Amino acid sequence: MHEGLDQWSFVIAAYTLGIAGTLLLTGWSWISMRRAERRRDEVKRR
């Protein structure tokens, strides 16, 4: 009996991880940028 592996599940998993990682990194960068801008504005006001 020969059982072939279905590669599409691995392809879908790889794309899912890649897209999720990209979205997480983008969100983290955006939050860090907003924090840095807020700190910069606080320093400018002093």
PDBQT receptor file of N, H, CA, C and O in Angstrom, charges set to zero:
ATOM      1  N   MET A   1       0.842  -1.177   0.000  1.00  0.00    +0.000 N 
ATOM      2  CA  MET A   1       0.000   0.000   0.000  1.00  0.00    +0.000 C 
ATOM      3  C   MET A   1       0.887   1.240   0.000  1.00  0.00    +0.000 C 
ATOM      4  O   MET A   1       1.787   1.366   0.830  1.00  0.00    +0.000 OA
ATOM      5  N   HIS A   2       0.633   2.139  -0.920  1.00  0.00    +0.000 N 
ATOM      6  H   HIS A   2      -0.098   2.036  -1.595  1.00  0.00    +0.000 HD
ATOM      7  CA  HIS A   2       1.432   3.363  -1.054  1.00  0.00    +0.000 C 
ATOM      8  C   HIS A   2       0.571   4.558  -0.653  1.00  0.00    +0.000 C 
ATOM      9  O   HIS A   2      -0.509   4.779  -1.200  1.00  0.00    +0.000 OA
ATOM     10  N   GLU A   3       1.068   5.311   0.299  1.00  0.00    +0.000 N 
ATOM     11  H   GLU A   3       1.946   5.132   0.743  1.00  0.00    +0.000 HD
ATOM     12  CA  GLU A   3       0.321   6.476   0.765  1.00  0.00    +0.000 C 
ATOM     13  C   GLU A   3       1.110   7.734   0.426  1.00  0.00    +0.000 C 
ATOM     14  O   GLU A   3       2.218   7.924   0.926  1.00  0.00    +0.000 OA
ATOM     15  N   GLY A   4       0.557   8.579  -0.405  1.00  0.00    +0.000 N 
ATOM     16  H   GLY A   4      -0.344   8.425  -0.811  1.00  0.00    +0.000 HD
ATOM     17  CA  GLY A   4       1.230   9.814  -0.785  1.00  0.00    +0.000 C 
ATOM     18  C   GLY A   4       0.929  10.919   0.213  1.00  0.00    +0.000 C 
ATOM     19  O   GLY A   4      -0.182  11.020   0.734  1.00  0.00    +0.000 OA
ATOM     20  N   LEU A   5       1.915  11.729   0.467  1.00  0.00    +0.000 N 
ATOM     21  H   LEU A   5       2.817  11.647   0.043  1.00  0.00    +0.000 HD
ATOM     22  CA  LEU A   5       1.713  12.855   1.370  1.00  0.00    +0.000 C 
ATOM     23  C   LEU A   5       1.072  14.007   0.616  1.00  0.00    +0.000 C 
ATOM     24  O   LEU A   5       1.420  14.288  -0.531  1.00  0.00    +0.000 OA
ATOM     25  N   ASP A   6       0.148  14.657   1.263  1.00  0.00    +0.000 N 
ATOM     26  H   ASP A   6      -0.135  14.430   2.195  1.00  0.00    +0.000 HD
ATOM     27  CA  ASP A   6      -0.506  15.817   0.672  1.00  0.00    +0.000 C 
ATOM     28  C   ASP A   6       0.295  17.065   1.057  1.00  0.00    +0.000 C 
ATOM     29  O   ASP A   6       0.248  17.504   2.206  1.00  0.00    +0.000 OA
ATOM     30  N   GLN A   7       1.020  17.629   0.105  1.00  0.00    +0.000 N 
ATOM     31  H   GLN A   7       1.058  17.273  -0.829  1.00  0.00    +0.000 HD
ATOM     32  CA  GLN A   7       1.893  18.764   0.409  1.00  0.00    +0.000 C 
ATOM     33  C   GLN A   7       1.114  20.048   0.640  1.00  0.00    +0.000 C 
ATOM     34  O   GLN A   7       1.654  20.999   1.204  1.00  0.00    +0.000 OA
ATOM     35  N   TRP A   8      -0.144  20.095   0.215  1.00  0.00    +0.000 N 
ATOM     36  H   TRP A   8      -0.582  19.322  -0.244  1.00  0.00    +0.000 HD
ATOM     37  CA  TRP A   8      -0.898  21.347   0.338  1.00  0.00    +0.000 C 
ATOM     38  C   TRP A   8      -1.111  21.754   1.788  1.00  0.00    +0.000 C 
ATOM     39  O   TRP A   8      -1.179  22.948   2.080  1.00  0.00    +0.000 OA
ATOM     40  N   SER A   9      -1.218  20.808   2.693  1.00  0.00    +0.000 N 
ATOM     41  H   SER A   9      -1.163  19.838   2.456  1.00  0.00    +0.000 HD
ATOM     42  CA  SER A   9      -1.380  21.169   4.105  1.00  0.00    +0.000 C 
ATOM     43  C   SER A   9      -0.119  21.882   4.605  1.00  0.00    +0.000 C 
ATOM     44  O   SER A   9      -0.218  22.814   5.403  1.00  0.00    +0.000 OA
ATOM     45  N   PHE A  10       1.044  21.464   4.155  1.00  0.00    +0.000 N 
ATOM     46  H   PHE A  10       1.125  20.707   3.506  1.00  0.00    +0.000 HD
ATOM     47  CA  PHE A  10       2.290  22.128   4.542  1.00  0.00    +0.000 C 
ATOM     48  C   PHE A  10       2.413  23.501   3.888  1.00  0.00    +0.000 C 
ATOM     49  O   PHE A  10       2.896  24.446   4.511  1.00  0.00    +0.000 OA
ATOM     50  N   VAL A  11       1.984  23.611   2.651  1.00  0.00    +0.000 N 
ATOM     51  H   VAL A  11       1.592  22.843   2.144  1.00  0.00    +0.000 HD
ATOM     52  CA  VAL A  11       2.027  24.897   1.953  1.00  0.00    +0.000 C 
ATOM     53  C   VAL A  11       1.105  25.890   2.642  1.00  0.00    +0.000 C 
ATOM     54  O   VAL A  11       1.484  27.040   2.866  1.00  0.00    +0.000 OA
ATOM     55  N   ILE A  12      -0.095  25.457   2.977  1.00  0.00    +0.000 N 
ATOM     56  H   ILE A  12      -0.403  24.523   2.795  1.00  0.00    +0.000 HD
ATOM     57  CA  ILE A  12      -1.051  26.336   3.658  1.00  0.00    +0.000 C 
ATOM     58  C   ILE A  12      -0.520  26.738   5.033  1.00  0.00    +0.000 C 
ATOM     59  O   ILE A  12      -0.642  27.897   5.429  1.00  0.00    +0.000 OA
ATOM     60  N   ALA A  13       0.065  25.794   5.757  1.00  0.00    +0.000 N 
ATOM     61  H   ALA A  13       0.164  24.852   5.436  1.00  0.00    +0.000 HD
ATOM     62  CA  ALA A  13       0.635  26.101   7.069  1.00  0.00    +0.000 C 
ATOM     63  C   ALA A  13       1.780  27.108   6.946  1.00  0.00    +0.000 C 
ATOM     64  O   ALA A  13       1.893  28.020   7.766  1.00  0.00    +0.000 OA
ATOM     65  N   ALA A  14       2.613  26.951   5.949  1.00  0.00    +0.000 N 
ATOM     66  H   ALA A  14       2.521  26.210   5.283  1.00  0.00    +0.000 HD
ATOM     67  CA  ALA A  14       3.735  27.872   5.756  1.00  0.00    +0.000 C 
ATOM     68  C   ALA A  14       3.231  29.277   5.431  1.00  0.00    +0.000 C 
ATOM     69  O   ALA A  14       3.738  30.257   5.975  1.00  0.00    +0.000 OA
ATOM     70  N   TYR A  15       2.241  29.379   4.550  1.00  0.00    +0.000 N 
ATOM     71  H   TYR A  15       1.830  28.582   4.107  1.00  0.00    +0.000 HD
ATOM     72  CA  TYR A  15       1.676  30.686   4.224  1.00  0.00    +0.000 C 
ATOM     73  C   TYR A  15       1.003  31.305   5.445  1.00  0.00    +0.000 C 
ATOM     74  O   TYR A  15       1.133  32.506   5.685  1.00  0.00    +0.000 OA
ATOM     75  N   THR A  16       0.293  30.500   6.206  1.00  0.00    +0.000 N 
ATOM     76  H   THR A  16       0.188  29.525   6.011  1.00  0.00    +0.000 HD
ATOM     77  CA  THR A  16      -0.375  30.999   7.411  1.00  0.00    +0.000 C 
ATOM     78  C   THR A  16       0.639  31.546   8.404  1.00  0.00    +0.000 C 
ATOM     79  O   THR A  16       0.459  32.639   8.941  1.00  0.00    +0.000 OA
ATOM     80  N   LEU A  17       1.697  30.794   8.647  1.00  0.00    +0.000 N 
ATOM     81  H   LEU A  17       1.843  29.907   8.211  1.00  0.00    +0.000 HD
ATOM     82  CA  LEU A  17       2.741  31.262   9.566  1.00  0.00    +0.000 C 
ATOM     83  C   LEU A  17       3.421  32.515   9.028  1.00  0.00    +0.000 C 
ATOM     84  O   LEU A  17       3.701  33.443   9.787  1.00  0.00    +0.000 OA
ATOM     85  N   GLY A  18       3.684  32.549   7.747  1.00  0.00    +0.000 N 
ATOM     86  H   GLY A  18       3.456  31.795   7.131  1.00  0.00    +0.000 HD
ATOM     87  CA  GLY A  18       4.333  33.718   7.152  1.00  0.00    +0.000 C 
ATOM     88  C   GLY A  18       3.469  34.966   7.246  1.00  0.00    +0.000 C 
ATOM     89  O   GLY A  18       3.955  36.039   7.603  1.00  0.00    +0.000 OA
ATOM     90  N   ILE A  19       2.200  34.826   6.928  1.00  0.00    +0.000 N 
ATOM     91  H   ILE A  19       1.805  33.955   6.637  1.00  0.00    +0.000 HD
ATOM     92  CA  ILE A  19       1.297  35.980   6.986  1.00  0.00    +0.000 C 
ATOM     93  C   ILE A  19       1.079  36.421   8.426  1.00  0.00    +0.000 C 
ATOM     94  O   ILE A  19       1.103  37.617   8.717  1.00  0.00    +0.000 OA
ATOM     95  N   ALA A  20       0.868  35.469   9.328  1.00  0.00    +0.000 N 
ATOM     96  H   ALA A  20       0.849  34.498   9.091  1.00  0.00    +0.000 HD
ATOM     97  CA  ALA A  20       0.674  35.803  10.735  1.00  0.00    +0.000 C 
ATOM     98  C   ALA A  20       1.922  36.483  11.307  1.00  0.00    +0.000 C 
ATOM     99  O   ALA A  20       1.810  37.465  12.041  1.00  0.00    +0.000 OA
ATOM    100  N   GLY A  21       3.091  35.973  10.977  1.00  0.00    +0.000 N 
ATOM    101  H   GLY A  21       3.181  35.175  10.380  1.00  0.00    +0.000 HD
ATOM    102  CA  GLY A  21       4.328  36.584  11.454  1.00  0.00    +0.000 C 
ATOM    103  C   GLY A  21       4.506  37.997  10.925  1.00  0.00    +0.000 C 
ATOM    104  O   GLY A  21       4.944  38.888  11.652  1.00  0.00    +0.000 OA
ATOM    105  N   THR A  22       4.166  38.198   9.664  1.00  0.00    +0.000 N 
ATOM    106  H   THR A  22       3.810  37.473   9.074  1.00  0.00    +0.000 HD
ATOM    107  CA  THR A  22       4.268  39.529   9.068  1.00  0.00    +0.000 C 
ATOM    108  C   THR A  22       3.309  40.501   9.753  1.00  0.00    +0.000 C 
ATOM    109  O   THR A  22       3.682  41.635  10.053  1.00  0.00    +0.000 OA
ATOM    110  N   LEU A  23       2.082  40.062  10.000  1.00  0.00    +0.000 N 
ATOM    111  H   LEU A  23       1.779  39.141   9.757  1.00  0.00    +0.000 HD
ATOM    112  CA  LEU A  23       1.104  40.923  10.673  1.00  0.00    +0.000 C 
ATOM    113  C   LEU A  23       1.530  41.241  12.106  1.00  0.00    +0.000 C 
ATOM    114  O   LEU A  23       1.390  42.377  12.558  1.00  0.00    +0.000 OA
ATOM    115  N   LEU A  24       2.049  40.239  12.822  1.00  0.00    +0.000 N 
ATOM    116  H   LEU A  24       2.162  39.316  12.455  1.00  0.00    +0.000 HD
ATOM    117  CA  LEU A  24       2.519  40.479  14.186  1.00  0.00    +0.000 C 
ATOM    118  C   LEU A  24       3.688  41.461  14.206  1.00  0.00    +0.000 C 
ATOM    119  O   LEU A  24       3.724  42.369  15.036  1.00  0.00    +0.000 OA
ATOM    120  N   LEU A  25       4.629  41.283  13.306  1.00  0.00    +0.000 N 
ATOM    121  H   LEU A  25       4.600  40.546  12.632  1.00  0.00    +0.000 HD
ATOM    122  CA  LEU A  25       5.783  42.175  13.237  1.00  0.00    +0.000 C 
ATOM    123  C   LEU A  25       5.360  43.594  12.869  1.00  0.00    +0.000 C 
ATOM    124  O   LEU A  25       5.886  44.560  13.420  1.00  0.00    +0.000 OA
ATOM    125  N   THR A  26       4.421  43.723  11.949  1.00  0.00    +0.000 N 
ATOM    126  H   THR A  26       3.993  42.938  11.501  1.00  0.00    +0.000 HD
ATOM    127  CA  THR A  26       3.926  45.043  11.564  1.00  0.00    +0.000 C 
ATOM    128  C   THR A  26       3.221  45.722  12.729  1.00  0.00    +0.000 C 
ATOM    129  O   THR A  26       3.439  46.907  12.982  1.00  0.00    +0.000 OA
ATOM    130  N   GLY A  27       2.381  44.984  13.438  1.00  0.00    +0.000 N 
ATOM    131  H   GLY A  27       2.203  44.021  13.233  1.00  0.00    +0.000 HD
ATOM    132  CA  GLY A  27       1.684  45.536  14.602  1.00  0.00    +0.000 C 
ATOM    133  C   GLY A  27       2.636  45.945  15.698  1.00  0.00    +0.000 C 
ATOM    134  O   GLY A  27       2.480  47.009  16.296  1.00  0.00    +0.000 OA
ATOM    135  N   TRP A  28       3.622  45.109  15.968  1.00  0.00    +0.000 N 
ATOM    136  H   TRP A  28       3.749  44.245  15.483  1.00  0.00    +0.000 HD
ATOM    137  CA  TRP A  28       4.608  45.411  17.011  1.00  0.00    +0.000 C 
ATOM    138  C   TRP A  28       5.411  46.655  16.630  1.00  0.00    +0.000 C 
ATOM    139  O   TRP A  28       5.667  47.508  17.479  1.00  0.00    +0.000 OA
ATOM    140  N   SER A  29       5.806  46.762  15.376  1.00  0.00    +0.000 N 
ATOM    141  H   SER A  29       5.598  46.069  14.687  1.00  0.00    +0.000 HD
ATOM    142  CA  SER A  29       6.558  47.928  14.913  1.00  0.00    +0.000 C 
ATOM    143  C   SER A  29       5.724  49.195  15.005  1.00  0.00    +0.000 C 
ATOM    144  O   SER A  29       6.233  50.247  15.392  1.00  0.00    +0.000 OA
ATOM    145  N   TRP A  30       4.434  49.102  14.648  1.00  0.00    +0.000 N 
ATOM    146  H   TRP A  30       4.021  48.247  14.333  1.00  0.00    +0.000 HD
ATOM    147  CA  TRP A  30       3.559  50.266  14.695  1.00  0.00    +0.000 C 
ATOM    148  C   TRP A  30       3.380  50.740  16.142  1.00  0.00    +0.000 C 
ATOM    149  O   TRP A  30       3.420  51.940  16.414  1.00  0.00    +0.000 OA
ATOM    150  N   ILE A  31       3.184  49.793  17.069  1.00  0.00    +0.000 N 
ATOM    151  H   ILE A  31       3.151  48.818  16.848  1.00  0.00    +0.000 HD
ATOM    152  CA  ILE A  31       3.033  50.157  18.481  1.00  0.00    +0.000 C 
ATOM    153  C   ILE A  31       4.322  50.784  19.003  1.00  0.00    +0.000 C 
ATOM    154  O   ILE A  31       4.269  51.778  19.728  1.00  0.00    +0.000 OA
ATOM    155  N   SER A  32       5.466  50.228  18.652  1.00  0.00    +0.000 N 
ATOM    156  H   SER A  32       5.509  49.421  18.063  1.00  0.00    +0.000 HD
ATOM    157  CA  SER A  32       6.752  50.782  19.083  1.00  0.00    +0.000 C 
ATOM    158  C   SER A  32       6.966  52.180  18.521  1.00  0.00    +0.000 C 
ATOM    159  O   SER A  32       7.486  53.057  19.210  1.00  0.00    +0.000 OA
ATOM    160  N   MET A  33       6.563  52.388  17.266  1.00  0.00    +0.000 N 
ATOM    161  H   MET A  33       6.140  51.674  16.707  1.00  0.00    +0.000 HD
ATOM    162  CA  MET A  33       6.703  53.702  16.646  1.00  0.00    +0.000 C 
ATOM    163  C   MET A  33       5.830  54.720  17.368  1.00  0.00    +0.000 C 
ATOM    164  O   MET A  33       6.275  55.838  17.631  1.00  0.00    +0.000 OA
ATOM    165  N   ARG A  34       4.597  54.350  17.691  1.00  0.00    +0.000 N 
ATOM    166  H   ARG A  34       4.236  53.443  17.477  1.00  0.00    +0.000 HD
ATOM    167  CA  ARG A  34       3.693  55.270  18.395  1.00  0.00    +0.000 C 
ATOM    168  C   ARG A  34       4.251  55.624  19.770  1.00  0.00    +0.000 C 
ATOM    169  O   ARG A  34       4.172  56.778  20.191  1.00  0.00    +0.000 OA
ATOM    170  N   ARG A  35       4.816  54.637  20.475  1.00  0.00    +0.000 N 
ATOM    171  H   ARG A  35       4.880  53.700  20.133  1.00  0.00    +0.000 HD
ATOM    172  CA  ARG A  35       5.421  54.886  21.790  1.00  0.00    +0.000 C 
ATOM    173  C   ARG A  35       6.601  55.853  21.667  1.00  0.00    +0.000 C 
ATOM    174  O   ARG A  35       6.747  56.770  22.476  1.00  0.00    +0.000 OA
ATOM    175  N   ALA A  36       7.434  55.643  20.659  1.00  0.00    +0.000 N 
ATOM    176  H   ALA A  36       7.315  54.898  20.003  1.00  0.00    +0.000 HD
ATOM    177  CA  ALA A  36       8.606  56.508  20.462  1.00  0.00    +0.000 C 
ATOM    178  C   ALA A  36       8.167  57.927  20.113  1.00  0.00    +0.000 C 
ATOM    179  O   ALA A  36       8.763  58.892  20.592  1.00  0.00    +0.000 OA
ATOM    180  N   GLU A  37       7.142  58.065  19.293  1.00  0.00    +0.000 N 
ATOM    181  H   GLU A  37       6.657  57.281  18.904  1.00  0.00    +0.000 HD
ATOM    182  CA  GLU A  37       6.646  59.401  18.957  1.00  0.00    +0.000 C 
ATOM    183  C   GLU A  37       6.086  60.091  20.189  1.00  0.00    +0.000 C 
ATOM    184  O   GLU A  37       6.291  61.292  20.371  1.00  0.00    +0.000 OA
ATOM    185  N   ARG A  38       5.387  59.355  21.033  1.00  0.00    +0.000 N 
ATOM    186  H   ARG A  38       5.220  58.380  20.885  1.00  0.00    +0.000 HD
ATOM    187  CA  ARG A  38       4.828  59.931  22.254  1.00  0.00    +0.000 C 
ATOM    188  C   ARG A  38       5.953  60.409  23.184  1.00  0.00    +0.000 C 
ATOM    189  O   ARG A  38       5.867  61.492  23.763  1.00  0.00    +0.000 OA
ATOM    190  N   ARG A  39       7.005  59.595  23.321  1.00  0.00    +0.000 N 
ATOM    191  H   ARG A  39       7.075  58.715  22.850  1.00  0.00    +0.000 HD
ATOM    192  CA  ARG A  39       8.146  60.002  24.166  1.00  0.00    +0.000 C 
ATOM    193  C   ARG A  39       8.833  61.228  23.592  1.00  0.00    +0.000 C 
ATOM    194  O   ARG A  39       9.223  62.127  24.337  1.00  0.00    +0.000 OA
ATOM    195  N   ARG A  40       8.985  61.274  22.270  1.00  0.00    +0.000 N 
ATOM    196  H   ARG A  40       8.668  60.543  21.665  1.00  0.00    +0.000 HD
ATOM    197  CA  ARG A  40       9.599  62.429  21.622  1.00  0.00    +0.000 C 
ATOM    198  C   ARG A  40       8.793  63.685  21.877  1.00  0.00    +0.000 C 
ATOM    199  O   ARG A  40       9.359  64.733  22.188  1.00  0.00    +0.000 OA
ATOM    200  N   ASP A  41       7.477  63.594  21.750  1.00  0.00    +0.000 N 
ATOM    201  H   ASP A  41       7.017  62.743  21.498  1.00  0.00    +0.000 HD
ATOM    202  CA  ASP A  41       6.614  64.748  21.999  1.00  0.00    +0.000 C 
ATOM    203  C   ASP A  41       6.695  65.222  23.443  1.00  0.00    +0.000 C 
ATOM    204  O   ASP A  41       6.657  66.424  23.708  1.00  0.00    +0.000 OA
ATOM    205  N   GLU A  42       6.807  64.284  24.374  1.00  0.00    +0.000 N 
ATOM    206  H   GLU A  42       6.838  63.308  24.159  1.00  0.00    +0.000 HD
ATOM    207  CA  GLU A  42       6.920  64.650  25.788  1.00  0.00    +0.000 C 
ATOM    208  C   GLU A  42       8.232  65.394  26.047  1.00  0.00    +0.000 C 
ATOM    209  O   GLU A  42       8.265  66.350  26.822  1.00  0.00    +0.000 OA
ATOM    210  N   VAL A  43       9.303  64.956  25.401  1.00  0.00    +0.000 N 
ATOM    211  H   VAL A  43       9.276  64.180  24.771  1.00  0.00    +0.000 HD
ATOM    212  CA  VAL A  43      10.604  65.614  25.585  1.00  0.00    +0.000 C 
ATOM    213  C   VAL A  43      10.578  67.009  24.967  1.00  0.00    +0.000 C 
ATOM    214  O   VAL A  43      11.160  67.940  25.524  1.00  0.00    +0.000 OA
ATOM    215  N   LYS A  44       9.913  67.164  23.828  1.00  0.00    +0.000 N 
ATOM    216  H   LYS A  44       9.440  66.408  23.376  1.00  0.00    +0.000 HD
ATOM    217  CA  LYS A  44       9.844  68.470  23.170  1.00  0.00    +0.000 C 
ATOM    218  C   LYS A  44       9.070  69.482  24.016  1.00  0.00    +0.000 C 
ATOM    219  O   LYS A  44       9.393  70.669  23.995  1.00  0.00    +0.000 OA
ATOM    220  N   ARG A  45       8.060  69.037  24.753  1.00  0.00    +0.000 N 
ATOM    221  H   ARG A  45       7.798  68.072  24.769  1.00  0.00    +0.000 HD
ATOM    222  CA  ARG A  45       7.255  69.934  25.562  1.00  0.00    +0.000 C 
ATOM    223  C   ARG A  45       7.988  70.472  26.780  1.00  0.00    +0.000 C 
ATOM    224  O   ARG A  45       7.618  71.521  27.308  1.00  0.00    +0.000 OA
ATOM    225  N   ARG A  46       9.007  69.780  27.229  1.00  0.00    +0.000 N 
ATOM    226  H   ARG A  46       9.307  68.928  26.801  1.00  0.00    +0.000 HD
ATOM    227  CA  ARG A  46       9.723  70.197  28.445  1.00  0.00    +0.000 C 
ATOM    228  C   ARG A  46      10.553  71.414  28.215  1.00  0.00    +0.000 C 
ATOM    229  O   ARG A  46      11.216  71.892  29.136  1.00  0.00    +0.000 OA
TER     230      ARG A  46
